[in-house]
Amino acid sequence: MADYKINTKCVQAGYTPKNGEPRILPIYQSTTFKYESSEQMGNLFDLKESGYFYTRLQNPTNDQVAARICALEGGAAAMLTSSGQAANFYSIFNIASAGDHIVSSSAIYGGTFNLLSVTMKKMGIETTFVHPECTEEELRAAFRPNTKAVFAETIANPALIVLDIEKFAKAAHDNGVPLIVDNTFPTPVNCRPFEFGADIVTHSTTKYLDGHAATVGGAIIDSGNFDWSKYPDKFPGLTTPDDSYHGVTYTEMFGKGAFITKATAQIMRDLGSIQSPQNAFLINMGIETLALRMEKHCENALYIAKALEKDDRISWVEYPGLESSKYHALAEKYMPKGTCGVISFGIRGGREAATKFMDSLRLAAIVTHVADVRTCVLHPASTTHRQLTDEQMIAGGISPDLIRLSVGIEDKEDILADIMSALDNI
């Protein structure tokens, strides 16, 4: 599959049926798997053989879908989780523990900000937040001797700040740690972070990869490029024997698969945020049309963003695809085929006008979701980011009047007519 274009990989990667096997990936809806001997089962538990014995750790449906996402990102290994939040948590907790430190972009999804600033802080993992537009000097100053990773989003939700991946990757590598990026918004169709130095990619597969608001899920993909064994004192969980798993040293036994194997054998074993095979099957179906949908999402979003930019009732518009966007140059560099279908903008008249606008929409729905085939809208300051302080929201690029519009794949003229009609009601 390495030689195929990404449109083909969306349809074909990860699952290749043999003679007489199902053409469509089957759902292995089973918690457990049968073997003929205790020795064979024991070898599976010792990680001496590959195979399936319990779905919390591995399942054929999940593995095939993970392989497809891995192929799209150009990674070495991947795994599915029950949600995007679980994917972000596992990707960090796999290499960080009490007493460690993380550097993170401040412009990230509110739930992830809370995960890092509150929940993981309770676990003894500190985070220093830096603005994604910070200088290289400011970024370098955020690192400590106990820093274990850098985390960011390729396109920030909902501020739509485009990450300078190479800048963050260089800072991470200069300090001997990996760069973890959440690539949910552009998807691998529009952005391939590994090609610019990122080491680990996460996804909320709930969003564009599913694309139909039908399933919740997440994924972690490892590039296989970060040399954990170069920093044995910094990453002992990967480079020294794991007493909780028969003394396995993951880097020695699994090479480029070390990170994902540890996350599966140890973190998933203990925390259990597994994706159901049914959900994995539905996400796989969504990925088959991902390239087609992303092209339409971007086309529609750019059309709507240009119209909003010209409307006097709109106070500001942010969409990286607009030439007027301060992030346009970064978008052209990292996402030349397009960014995503999400637009952020403000309405003159503040929150009251924004509320009236959203309540007047008929085609677009007010929902706590983003990035599916249907156009939807949300006011992040009072919903997804309401747990943040005003200072934290401003640091993350979220103004009180910000409206997040997720443009679907309906006819763009119908979407625009709905928006204009709602603006007329203000």
N, C-alpha and C positions, 0 to 999 in steps of 0.2 A: 504493500500500500504506500510505501515511501515515495514512489514516483508519481502517484496520482495527485491531481489537483484537489483542493479542499472540498469543492462541490461533490466530487466523487466519493471522497472519504466520508462525508456526511451520510451518504446512502449505503456505502459498502464496508467501511472499516469496522474492525472489531469482531465480526462474525462471518465466517466463511463455511457454509454447510457442505458436508461431504455427500457422496452419492446416496440418495434416498433419504437424506435428513431434511427437516423442515426448512423451507426457504426463509421463513420469518423466524427471528429469534424466539425460542419458546420461553414460557414463564416456568421456571423451576420452583413451583410453590410447595417447597418441602423444607422443613426445619432441619432434617437430618438425612444422612446418606449411608447406604449399606455397604459393608465390606465382608470378605470371606474369612479374614483372620485377624486375631488380636494384634499380631505383629505389624500388619499393614496399617491398622488404625494407630498403633503406637508411633510408627514412623511419621505419620501425618502430624501427630501432636508434637513430635520432636522437630518438625520442619525439615526432616530428612527426605521426604517425598512431597510432591505437590499433589493436591487433590482436595476433595470436599468432605467435611464431616459434620459441620454445623453452620447454619446460615448466618449466625451472628458474626462469624469470622469470614466466611467466603460462600458465595453462591454463584453457580454458572451464569445465570441471567445478569446478575450484578457485574460479574467480572467481564463479560462481553461488552456491556455498556461502558464500563470504565475503560476498556481497551479502545473503544471508539473515540471517547473523549480524549484519551491519551494520544491517539493518532492525530486528532485534529490539532492538538496543542504542540505536537512534535516532542512528546516527553518519553521517558524511559519506563515509567510505571505509574499506575493510578489506582485510586480506590473511590468508592461511593460512600456517602454518609447520609444520614436521615434528613439533613437540612444544610443550607449554606452556612448557618451559624456553627453547626457542628464541624463543618469542614475547616472554617477559620480557626476554631478552638483547637482542633486536633493538630492542625499544621504547626501551631505555635507550641502547644503543650507537649508535642512529640520531642521537642528539643530544649524546652525551657521548664524550669521547676522553681520551687521556693528559693528566693535569694537571687534570682536572675532578673534580667532587664531586657526590655524590648524598645526599639525605636519605631514609632508609627506616624504615618501621615495623620494630620488632624481632620482632613477632609475625607471622611469615610461614613458609611451607613451608621445611623444612630445606634442601632442594636450592637454593632461591632465595637463602636466607641465605648458603649457601656460595658461590653464584655471585657475590654482591655482595662478601662479606667476604674471599674468597680469590682466585677466578679473575679478577674484574675489577680487584681490587687489584693483581694482577700486571701488568695492562694499564695501570696508572697512574691508575685511576679509584677514588677514595677514597669510602667510604660512612660516614656517621654514622647510627647506629641510635638511634631514639627509641621509647619504649613508646607504643603507640597511645592509652593513657589519660593521656599526659603533659599538662601544662598548656600553654596557649597561649604562655606565656613560655618554657617549656622547648623547645617546638617552634621558636619563632622563633630561639632561641639556637643551634640546630643548623645554621642556614644560614651559608654563606660566600659571598664574592664570586664564586667559581667554581662554585657550585651550579648544576646544570643540570636537575634534576628531583626530584620527590618520588615515592616508590613505597610502595604498601601493598596489603593485601588487604581486600576488603569484609568477608569473614568469614575470620578467620585459621585456617589449617590447621596444627595440629589444636586450637589453644587456643580457637577459636570466639569470639574477641573481635570484636565488631562495630565497624567503623571509623566514627568521626564524620567522614563524608565532607566535610561543609561546613567543619569546622574545619581539616582538612588542605588542602582546596582554597583556602581563604582565605589560609592561610600561604604556600602555593605561589605564588599569584597576587600577593600582596603583595611577593614576592621575584622576580617576573618569570619564573617557571618553571612548567611544567605538572605537574599531578597525574596520575600513572599508577596505575591500580588494577587488580588481578587480581580479576575478578568470577566466578571459577570456581564457588565453592560456591553462592551464591544463584541464579546464572544471570540473564539479563535478564528471565526470567519473574517473579522475585521482587525484583530490584533493578535500577534503571536509573541507574547512577552519573552519567551526563552531566546528568541532571536536577538534581543536587545540586552541580555544579561541577567534577566530574572532567573531564579533557581527553582522556585515552587509556585505553582498557580492553583488558586482555588476558584470554585464556582458555586453560586447558588443556582443549581439546575432548575429550581422553581421558576426561574425567569425565562430568558429567551431559549435556552436549550429545550425545555419542555414547550414553552410558547403558547400554551392553551389554558393556563391557570388551573390545571387538573391535578398536579402533583407537587409535593414539597420534597426537595432533595438537595444534596450537595456533592461536590467532587473535589479531590485533591490530586494534583498531577505533579510528579517530580521530574525535573529535566534530566536528572542523573549526572549533572555537570559539577555540582558542588562537591569538593573533596573533603568529606568529613574527617577522614583519617589524617589529614594535614593538621587538624586541630584537636587532637585526642583529649586534651585537658578541658577544652571548651564544650565538647559533645561526647561525654563519657557514656551516655545512654546508647549511642550508636557504635562506639569504638572500643568498649570494654564489655566483658561478659554480663549478660542479663540474668541475674539470679532468679528472676521470676519466670524465666523461660529456659530452663535447663542449661544455663551458662552460655547461651548463644551470643556470639559477637556479630552483630548484623552487618557491619562493613566487610568483615572477612568472609562471611558465608553468602552474602547476597549482592555484594558489589553495588551496582547502580540501582538495585532494588532495595537497598538497605532502609531508606527512609520510609517507604510505603510498607515494607514488611513489618518494621517495628510498629508503625501506626496501626496496622491491622492486628498483629499478634499480641501486642501489649495494650495499646490504648483502646482499640475497639473491643478487645476481649474484656477489659475491665469496665468500660463505660457504656458500650453497647448501643451506640447511636447508628444502628445499621439501617440502610434503606431497604424497603420491602421489594421483593422481586417484581411485584405488580407495578409499583411506582417506577422501577428501573425500566420495565417494558414500555411504559407510557412515555418516559423521557426519551427512550430510544426511537420511538415513533416520531416524536417531536424533532429530534436531531436530523432525521431524514430530510426535512424541509427547511432546516435552519438557514442554509445559504440563500434560498429563495426568499424566505421571510425577512432576513436581515437587509437584503437589498431593498425590499419594499418599505420596511420600517424607516430606513434612512432616507429614501426618496420622499416619503410622505412627511417625515419630520422636517426635512430641509424646506419643503414647500410651505408648511405651516409656520416655521420659524421666520422665513422671509416675510410672510404676510403679517405676523405679529410685530416684526421689527418696524414696519411701515405704519402701524396703527397708533394714533395719538393717545388712545386710551391705555396703552401699554407703557409702563414706565421704563422697563428694561427687559432684555431677552438674552439668555445664555444658551447657545447651542454651538458646540465646537465646529460644526460643519459650516457655520456662517463665516464669511471672510472678515467680518467685523469682530469676531470673537478673539479675545486675547490668547485663547488656546488653539487657534486655528493652525498655527505653524507646527505645534507639537502634534496636533491631530493629523496633519498632512504627513508628518514624519513617521509616526507610529501606526496610523490607521488610514492609509491612502485610499482604501476602498469605501470608507465611511466610518461613522462612529457608532451611533445607536439611535433608537427611536424616541429618546427622552429629551424633553425641552424643559428648561426652567425659566420662569418669567415673573414679573410683578405687574400688578394692575394699579393704576392711579386711583387713589381713594383708600388704600391700605387694606387691612384685614376685612373690614365690613364689605368693601367692594368685592374682595376676593371670594368671600362667602356667598354673596349674592350671585356672582358669576358662576361658581361651581354648582349652586343649587338650580341654576337656570339651564344647565346643560341637559340635553336629552339623549344624544347619541353616546357621548362620553359618560362614563359612570364614575361616581366617587367610591373608590375602593382602596383598601390597604394592600395594594399590589402594584406591580409595574412590570412592563416588558412582556406582554402577551399580545395575541392577535387583535384584541379589542382595545379601543382607545379608552384610557382611564385617567383620572386626575386625583390629586391629593394635595393637602396643605401640610407639609412635613413638620412645621413648627408646632402644630397642635396635635400631631398624630405620631408618626414614626420617630421623631426627634424630640418629643415633648419632655423626655426625661433629662435632656441636656439643659444646662444653664444658658442664659443669654450669651454669656461670654464664650461658652463652648460652641454654641451654634455659629456665632460670628467667626470664631477661629476655623470652623469647618466650612465657611463660605455660605452659610444658610441664614438669609435675612428673614425677618418676621413676615414679610409679604411674599415670600417665594412660593410659587405654585409649581408643582411638578406635573407635567403633562406627558403621559406615556402614549405616544402616537401609535395606533394600531395599523392594520393592513386593509382597513376599509377604503372606499374611494376617497381620495384626498379632498375632493371638492365637497363631499358630504361632511367630512370632519371639519373643514374650515367653515362651512355654513353653520354648523352647530355652534362653533366657537363665536362666530360673529353675532349670531342670534342671542347668545348668552351675554355678550358684551353690550348689546343693545338694551338689555334689561337692567343694566346697572343704573 
